[in-house]
Amino acid sequence: MERIITYLFYFIVFPGLLFTAVAGLLVSWIDRKVTARVQYRAGPPWYQNFADFFKLLGKETIVPEGATGSGFLTSPLIGLAGITLVSTIVWVINLGFVSSFVGDVIVVLYLLTLPSLAVILGASASKNPVAGVGASREMKLVLGYELPFVLAMVVPILKSGGILRLDGLLAYQVKSGPFLYSISGVIAFIIAIICMQAKLTLVPFDIPEAETEIMTGAYVEYSGPALAIFKLTKAMMLFALPVFLITVFWGGLHFNSPVNGIQAVLKYIILLVIIILIRNTNPRLRIDQAMKLFWGRLTVWAIVGIFFAVAGL
Amino acid sequence: MKLKIWGLKKSIWVFHVSSGACNNCDIEVLNCLTPKFDIERFGMVLVGSVRHADVLLCCGCVTKQTAPRIKRLYEQAAKPCFVVAVGGCACSGGIFRHGYNFAGPYDKIIPVHAYIPGCPPKPEAIIAGAVKLLSTLK
């Protein structure tokens, strides 16, 4: 019984839903602010995303005529549950609260597709042609980036000699240095960053949303709390995904001493800045260009990375 | 309840409705987004879908062709949603008020919460109008 309460606490308060939501909303403010500064604008105040969230919670939810109401309204929750679980698993292991289980890397990889699946489900349920276009693009994008992303994740597993546990990977990196500091690690990390950009559906991979083209695509019919949950999911992904990559490739986050704590925050900020800079210096790709990039060049490089990893480089 | 109003005041998402304007007001609306005025400072963002909108920023005189569509747009927006008429044509019909195709100013079709006159109104005037609208919220 006590165990269940502890796990529920992990899931709902810290480091799960509440912590990730607050951190995610703050982090996506940094994203907006830096974007504004890049464009010589002043940018919104720090509480902007909280104001957006509370405003959307107070608005009316409209289920469009002909839409499948249950699918339309439950899909945001599916995405939120998925990303909350990812964040909980990754943080709990990083902070050393509980030990992990065999195969949790695979579980996290599966759960990371849940937000995308939720978007596809919700958009398809909304019976809007523009949302349908967004859903089909999202589907193609998922098919595209999953292959190089999984191949990139194979590299650290191979290098550690087949460890499929996140805490095992962390312990290995503490012992013999992060995977990032090797040729195969660098290749896999760069590929993972590009795939992360696509998972976050940020420019140049904002193809399913494409505000100027298909009016936020998949979200076009959403309003009120449902939209708020989608926005929250995206903000939480911006917080949780870089942490996952740091855990797998870059030695994880440790807070056992002030130096380590600063190091952990710096690692996260570096990844965040890379995301924001990619986002602000690239035009949007077409879906066929994105597919060519993921299944062509990136997959080839990921396989090269695996060869390097097998060779022990 | 208070939180809701606070959020609404600090985060206004604008949907731009143009019912056949001469494009002058539209350009001034876009001008608000430029680095010089940057309405994102106040949390205002231009959105592409009317379902996300808190404010319908309406430009142009309403013609018989666009009147039913504007009514439908207003019905599609999630409430609370405010309507701001920008420019002389949207407020009163302007020089087109005697036209054969004129279907009345905006407030004849949908409830209008704020009027910003001018041909076209300056970006400063648009921001001032938005601030005045928000200060009436309680």
Interface residues (C-beta under 8 A of the other chain):
Chain A: R32 A36 Q39 Y40 R41 A42 G43 P44 P45 Y47 Q48 F50 A51 D52 F53 F54 K55 L56 L57 G58 K59 E60 T61 I62 E211 T212 M215 T216 Y219 V220 E221 Y222 S223 G224 L227
Chain B: L3 K4 I5 W6 G7 L8 K9 K10 S11 P35 D38 E40 R41 F42 G43 V47 G48 S49 R51 H52 D54 Q76 A78 K79 P80
